[in-house]
Amino acid sequence: MNLTLIARPPFNFLSVVQSHGWIQLAPFRFDENSGSLYYVDRLADGRVVEYRITGSSNGVKVQTPSLNKSERNEVKEKVSWMLGLDQDFSSFYKAVSKEPKLRTAKKFARGRVLRSPTFFEDVVKTILTTNTLWAATKRMNLNLIASFGDPLADSDSKAFPTPDRIAASNDKVLRETVRVGYRAPALYELAVRVASGELNLESYKTSSLPTLDLRKELMKIKGVGPYAAANLLMILGRHDFIPIDSWALKVVSNEWYRGKPVTPKQVEKRFEKWGEYKGLAYWFWDWDLKYS
């Protein structure tokens, strides 16, 4: 089955797909030769399907197995969210139009960041990026999917685990079998809270809370500190904060301080003039990576 989804212009499919490392985290898979993004998803009715998403002249095309009406609507809604098809960055482009380091932002329709279908998945993956190497993040994510994900028929691939599946386990299994280390209690508590209905993470996608208040809510989640909260706000389309990690400290140091150690405050200061677009300006800055 082929679905066609229209994006708010300007839109560049590859700019979204390559916006950050999520394309390297299963159940995402990207085929560079065909320019296709694949994703294995568990639908609301329990069916596990794979999407093949490619760019089109005014949006994207989605190839799936045959779907009923309810499933089609679900897939359209999820893919639209994943790629931010309805997002408007015209104000951002206007704000940065005279900045040489952001001069290609509008040309390549930068601004959207690749998102998972559920905010639960994005929160879990963000927690898996904290205080570790990227290779370890990928390993932990694969282990989590292998342990708790529902399988795709006639394939070795699995969907990302539901909160219920993780909540039915315990933090000991997460620590010793999935090997997520100190993150085990945080991930288990998150899954239990979401599975029980105590925490409605998906409602954050459409929250009307001011960004500062939404940030406070995110930081109430065990395992979510300032870096993780800023990363999640970016995913939610709130760009007031910079996800400052070791990479941010390194590139800012090389860009402005000749490789000398810098503090998070110095990173913030370099982008404070962009106000509500600070996160976007940082994310899509044309970094000199020669020494990074």
Secondary structure per residue as TSV (DSSP state, phi and psi in degrees):
chain	resnum	aa	ss	phi	psi
A	1	M	-	360.0	138.5
A	2	N	E	-114.5	128.9
A	3	L	E	-117.7	139.9
A	4	T	E	-115.5	126.4
A	5	L	E	-120.8	132.9
A	6	I	E	-93.2	138.7
A	7	A	-	-107.9	150.6
A	8	R	-	-68.2	126.6
A	9	P	S	-77.0	155.9
A	10	P	S	-76.5	150.7
A	11	F	-	-141.4	134.7
A	12	N	-	-133.3	109.2
A	13	F	H	-55.4	-47.4
A	14	L	H	-67.1	-31.2
A	15	S	H	-62.3	-36.6
A	16	V	H	-72.3	-49.1
A	17	V	H	-59.1	-39.5
A	18	Q	T	-96.0	15.4
A	19	S	S	-69.7	-26.3
A	20	H	S	-165.0	-172.2
A	21	G	G	-75.6	1.4
A	22	W	G	-58.6	-30.3
A	23	I	G	-65.3	-15.4
A	24	Q	G	-92.5	-1.1
A	25	L	S	-108.3	117.2
A	26	A	T	-55.5	151.1
A	27	P	T	-84.9	17.4
A	28	F	E	-74.6	149.2
A	29	R	E	-153.0	132.7
A	30	F	E	-119.6	127.3
A	31	D	E	-100.6	105.7
A	32	E	T	-65.0	-33.4
A	33	N	T	-63.7	-41.2
A	34	S	T	-100.4	-7.4
A	35	G	T	66.0	32.7
A	36	S	E	-107.3	134.9
A	37	L	E	-100.7	126.1
A	38	Y	E	-110.3	146.1
A	39	Y	E	-148.6	130.1
A	40	V	E	-96.0	124.0
A	41	D	E	-129.6	145.0
A	42	R	E	-99.5	114.9
A	43	L	-	-76.0	169.1
A	44	A	T	-60.7	-28.9
A	45	D	T	-86.0	4.5
A	46	G	S	94.6	-9.0
A	47	R	-	-73.6	137.5
A	48	V	E	-105.5	124.1
A	49	V	E	-133.4	163.2
A	50	E	E	-115.4	134.9
A	51	Y	E	-98.1	141.7
A	52	R	E	-116.9	113.7
A	53	I	E	-113.0	129.2
A	54	T	E	-131.9	155.3
A	55	G	E	-75.9	151.5
A	56	S	E	-130.1	-178.3
A	57	S	T	-63.8	-28.8
A	58	N	T	-135.4	22.7
A	59	G	E	166.0	-130.5
A	60	V	E	-139.4	159.4
A	61	K	E	-115.1	138.3
A	62	V	E	-121.8	121.6
A	63	Q	E	-101.7	129.7
A	64	T	-	-141.6	168.3
A	65	P	S	-63.6	172.4
A	66	S	-	-60.0	133.0
A	67	L	-	-124.5	147.9
A	68	N	-	-80.6	175.9
A	69	K	H	-58.9	-45.2
A	70	S	H	-62.4	-42.3
A	71	E	H	-66.1	-40.2
A	72	R	H	-60.1	-45.9
A	73	N	H	-62.6	-39.0
A	74	E	H	-64.6	-44.9
A	75	V	H	-63.9	-42.7
A	76	K	H	-60.1	-44.6
A	77	E	H	-64.3	-42.7
A	78	K	H	-67.1	-46.5
A	79	V	H	-65.6	-38.0
A	80	S	H	-59.6	-41.3
A	81	W	H	-68.3	-46.5
A	82	M	H	-55.1	-38.0
A	83	L	H	-105.2	2.5
A	84	G	T	58.4	42.1
A	85	L	T	-61.3	-27.0
A	86	D	T	-98.9	6.1
A	87	Q	-	-74.2	145.9
A	88	D	-	-118.7	119.9
A	89	F	-	-115.6	19.2
A	90	S	H	-60.1	-38.3
A	91	S	H	-67.8	-37.5
A	92	F	H	-63.6	-45.7
A	93	Y	H	-61.5	-39.3
A	94	K	H	-66.5	-40.0
A	95	A	H	-66.5	-32.6
A	96	V	T	-106.2	11.0
A	97	S	T	-60.5	-26.3
A	98	K	T	-102.1	8.2
A	99	E	-	-95.1	113.7
A	100	P	G	-55.9	-35.3
A	101	K	G	-75.3	-6.8
A	102	L	G	-127.0	18.5
A	103	R	T	-65.9	-22.2
A	104	T	T	-93.8	3.8
A	105	A	T	-57.3	-50.1
A	106	K	T	-73.5	-39.6
A	107	K	T	-55.3	-41.6
A	108	F	T	-102.9	14.1
A	109	A	T	52.3	46.3
A	110	R	T	-81.3	151.7
A	111	G	T	145.5	-43.1
A	112	R	-	-73.6	143.9
A	113	V	-	-121.1	141.4
A	114	L	-	-62.1	134.0
A	115	R	-	-126.5	156.4
A	116	S	-	-80.2	161.3
A	117	P	S	-61.1	-33.9
A	118	T	S	-114.7	145.8
A	119	F	H	-69.9	-26.9
A	120	F	H	-56.2	-46.3
A	121	E	H	-62.1	-41.5
A	122	D	H	-66.2	-36.8
A	123	V	H	-65.7	-46.6
A	124	V	H	-60.0	-48.3
A	125	K	H	-63.5	-37.5
A	126	T	H	-64.5	-43.1
A	127	I	H	-60.1	-35.5
A	128	L	H	-70.8	-13.8
A	129	T	T	-88.7	-9.4
A	130	T	T	-79.2	135.2
A	131	N	T	52.8	44.5
A	132	T	S	-158.3	171.7
A	133	L	-	-84.3	156.2
A	134	W	H	-61.3	-37.2
A	135	A	H	-60.7	-36.6
A	136	A	H	-70.8	-37.6
A	137	T	H	-59.0	-47.0
A	138	K	H	-62.6	-40.5
A	139	R	H	-64.8	-46.9
A	140	M	H	-62.7	-40.5
A	141	N	H	-63.5	-44.0
A	142	L	H	-63.0	-41.8
A	143	N	H	-62.5	-39.8
A	144	L	H	-64.2	-44.5
A	145	I	H	-66.5	-43.2
A	146	A	H	-62.1	-35.6
A	147	S	H	-80.1	-35.2
A	148	F	H	-128.2	-5.8
A	149	G	-	-78.5	148.9
A	150	D	-	-81.7	136.1
A	151	P	B	-77.7	149.0
A	152	L	-	-85.5	130.9
A	153	A	T	-56.5	138.1
A	154	D	T	57.4	37.3
A	155	S	S	-154.7	159.7
A	156	D	S	-87.2	-6.0
A	157	S	-	-79.1	153.3
A	158	K	B	-135.0	157.3
A	159	A	-	-80.8	162.7
A	160	F	-	-66.5	140.7
A	161	P	-	-61.5	145.2
A	162	T	-	-79.0	157.3
A	163	P	H	-55.2	-38.1
A	164	D	H	-60.2	-41.7
A	165	R	H	-65.3	-41.1
A	166	I	H	-72.0	-39.3
A	167	A	H	-65.0	-25.8
A	168	A	T	-75.8	-7.8
A	169	S	S	-96.3	-145.4
A	170	N	-	-157.0	167.3
A	171	D	H	-69.4	-21.2
A	172	K	H	-67.2	-43.2
A	173	V	H	-63.6	-42.1
A	174	L	H	-61.2	-37.5
A	175	R	H	-76.2	-46.5
A	176	E	H	-92.0	-33.4
A	177	T	T	-95.5	-50.3
A	178	V	S	-77.4	-24.7
A	179	R	-	62.3	53.2
A	180	V	-	-95.8	3.8
A	181	G	G	66.3	-139.7
A	182	Y	G	-64.6	-13.6
A	183	R	G	-75.0	-11.8
A	184	A	H	-54.0	-51.8
A	185	P	H	-61.4	-37.6
A	186	A	H	-66.3	-44.5
A	187	L	H	-67.6	-39.3
A	188	Y	H	-66.0	-45.5
A	189	E	H	-61.3	-41.6
A	190	L	H	-60.5	-47.3
A	191	A	H	-61.6	-41.7
A	192	V	H	-64.7	-44.1
A	193	R	H	-64.3	-40.4
A	194	V	H	-72.9	-44.1
A	195	A	H	-62.4	-35.1
A	196	S	H	-79.9	-13.2
A	197	G	T	90.8	-1.0
A	198	E	S	-64.4	-36.7
A	199	L	-	-122.2	119.8
A	200	N	-	-101.7	84.7
A	201	L	G	-63.6	-34.7
A	202	E	G	-65.7	-23.2
A	203	S	G	-68.9	-18.9
A	204	Y	G	-66.8	-21.8
A	205	K	G	-61.9	-32.4
A	206	T	G	-118.7	20.2
A	207	S	-	-62.6	139.8
A	208	S	-	-96.6	5.1
A	209	L	S	-62.9	142.9
A	210	P	-	-58.0	152.8
A	211	T	H	-56.7	-40.7
A	212	L	H	-61.3	-41.1
A	213	D	H	-70.2	-38.0
A	214	L	H	-65.3	-38.9
A	215	R	H	-60.0	-42.3
A	216	K	H	-61.8	-40.1
A	217	E	H	-64.4	-42.6
A	218	L	H	-62.7	-37.8
A	219	M	T	-78.2	-3.9
A	220	K	T	-78.8	-15.1
A	221	I	S	-76.7	127.0
A	222	K	T	-59.4	132.0
A	223	G	T	94.5	-5.7
A	224	V	-	-107.5	108.9
A	225	G	-	-105.4	-164.0
A	226	P	H	-57.8	-44.0
A	227	Y	H	-63.0	-51.9
A	228	A	H	-62.0	-40.2
A	229	A	H	-62.8	-42.8
A	230	A	H	-64.3	-39.8
A	231	N	H	-63.1	-43.1
A	232	L	H	-69.8	-34.8
A	233	L	H	-64.0	-39.4
A	234	M	H	-59.2	-43.5
A	235	I	H	-63.2	-33.8
A	236	L	T	-81.6	-1.9
A	237	G	T	86.9	17.6
A	238	R	-	-107.8	121.2
A	239	H	-	-117.3	24.9
A	240	D	S	-79.2	-15.9
A	241	F	S	-124.4	154.4
A	242	I	-	-104.8	129.0
A	243	P	-	-75.7	90.6
A	244	I	-	-87.8	113.3
A	245	D	-	-127.9	-167.0
A	246	S	H	-62.8	-33.2
A	247	W	H	-64.3	-45.7
A	248	A	H	-60.3	-44.4
A	249	L	H	-61.2	-38.9
A	250	K	H	-69.5	-48.4
A	251	V	H	-70.4	-36.1
A	252	V	H	-67.1	-39.9
A	253	S	H	-59.3	-45.9
A	254	N	H	-70.9	-32.1
A	255	E	H	-73.0	-40.0
A	256	W	H	-126.4	-15.8
A	257	Y	S	-123.9	21.5
A	258	R	T	53.8	35.8
A	259	G	T	82.5	2.1
A	260	K	-	-76.8	150.1
A	261	P	-	-57.3	140.6
A	262	V	-	-127.3	165.0
A	263	T	-	-107.3	162.1
A	264	P	H	-54.9	-35.2
A	265	K	H	-62.9	-36.3
A	266	Q	H	-68.9	-35.0
A	267	V	H	-63.5	-49.1
A	268	E	H	-58.0	-41.8
A	269	K	H	-61.9	-36.2
A	270	R	H	-66.4	-20.6
A	271	F	H	-120.0	5.9
A	272	E	G	-63.4	-27.6
A	273	K	G	-67.2	-15.5
A	274	W	G	-87.3	-2.3
A	275	G	G	52.3	-121.3
A	276	E	G	-67.8	-7.4
A	277	Y	G	-107.4	14.3
A	278	K	H	-53.7	-47.4
A	279	G	H	-62.4	-41.6
A	280	L	H	-66.2	-43.4
A	281	A	H	-60.4	-42.8
A	282	Y	H	-65.5	-47.8
A	283	W	H	-61.1	-38.9
A	284	F	T	-110.2	17.0
A	285	W	-	-62.9	143.4
A	286	D	-	-84.1	82.8
A	287	W	-	-71.8	143.6
A	288	D	-	-84.8	102.8
A	289	L	-	-94.8	14.0
A	290	K	T	-58.4	-36.0
A	291	Y	T	-109.5	12.4
A	292	S	-	-95.9	360.0
